[in-house]
């Protein structure tokens, strides 16, 4: 799942900028929409901005306004701002043309691709209508200290999600008012409530998470935007972007003078595969499959197929198959030495409802295949539930003994409202005992408030540019920014209902850098901001923790004047980091 950025500068506060591009075959292009809307690639090429002789970077609004009264005291670190590793304007046009060409070849040969929205079958038929994924041409500089910090807290967040998920009373109580005004959250809570009533226990609990951060320009603090517990996307393609940038730096080392080893190793797809395989292993049925729950038209299917391929290639079922044959068919012992592989299948929610059944022992069978692990790459947004059929499928899966990634409780633990509740004083102590761990998490919490806090709401109306208004939604494109925050809050006050469907968050103002963004085969030199996502994998069987680790990263970069930031939603490009 892509996430929406909780920061950036609005178009009104950002000066117009010139789009410098290389000479033929890469011609000068000016963007019609600074949101990098991948849904409509042609909009990226239409003229809108006025030309300027130079690029001006606006100062952080925190240098103008008084500091926010956040839930935690603002901290500062004495550290210089991170400077760009390469100024795109210093790159020779001929070199830019070569870099762009080689990047496109790499994407084509290595499968760094997505479905083309201009192709009717690109979301349903693999290999038809592919285009290179939107990428940055060179990596983004990032301070090593904050990188280490983000990696260090990943296992703590993993453990936090697991413990919160086991506190059904906390989840139900914290979201009780939200469900009254948000039908989607209400349906999720309804399923959760049914599981509590039958005392459904998830003995094997699997989490594939991603915690998203921005580096605040003024304080140099690494601040968390959100924690994703469902459909944490791009574990496949993000690895390839790191390889792309490392390859380009190797090839052009004499002309760019950057050290490829400064790009951290990114093994997220294999670590996700390892967690899925071990969960399958704990389930204990070598005949069972890992089922990907997908959307009917999925143009980001190749990111998912990379994960399926890693499962097939790296995790054969030799030992389990041998055990199964020894017990059930000792006369065919020679078959025990045939290497079989973890099998994956892809189903929509509607297909699961139509072809799924629950056996008496809790086994979920879909199209005649028992399911060991359910991996959700859909089901995180209302648009995935077209009818009661999809909700029946979600309930059916939750009732089964298959390992869910995520379970309904893990899903709820990742909602915006729970994020806001956990930021309150003394709430983390309900779930964690280690004071150092608690302090590390609080250090990266941004200001978060409910709309019950009248003083904060009043301030947000007076200074809307310093806040982001977030609904209980995933996937990017849902947040409210700028003057729209003021209008939305005034409307809610007038109507007297609906405020529990939102939270307020401190708006983060990251450093603006210069980048070269590649879309539709064309490089664009832009003013950009970036968001770092750290993947985490977690697997527990009863009381035994089998996996709890940081598992790679996702870097997303977008034009600084765009508010939202999801790649799949069309606002950002894939990037990697260069440690400084």
Buried (B, 14 or more C-beta within 10 A) or exposed (E): BBBBBBBBBBBEEBBBBBBBBBEEEBEBBBBBBBBBBBEBBEBBBEEEBEEEEEBEBBEBBBEEEEEBBBBBEBEEEEEEEBEBBBEBEEBEEEBBBBBBEBBBEBBEEBBBBBBBBEBEEBBBEEEEBBBBBBBBBBBBBBBEEBBEBBBEBBBBBBBBBBBBBBBBEBBBEBBEBBBBBBEBBEBBBEBBBBBBEEEBEBEBBBBBBBBBBBBBBBBBBBBBBBBBBBBBBBBBBBBBBBBBBBBBBEBBEEEBEBEBEBBBEBBBBBBBBBBBBBBBBBBEBBEBBBBBBBBEBBBBBBBBBBBBBBBBEBBBBBEBBBBBBEEEEEEEEEEBEEEBBBBBBBBBBBBBBBBBEBEEEEBBBBBEBBBBBBBBBBBBBEEBBEEEBBBBBBBBBBBBBBBBBBBBBBBBBBBBBBBBBBBEEEBBEEBBEEEEBBEBBBBBBBBBBBBEBEEBBEBBBEBBBBBBBBBBBBBBBBBBBBEBBBEBBEEBEEEEEBBBBBBBBBBBBBBBBBBBBBBBBBBBBBBBBBBBBBBBBBBBBEEEBBBBBBBBBBBBBBBBBBBBBBBBBBBBBBBBBBBB
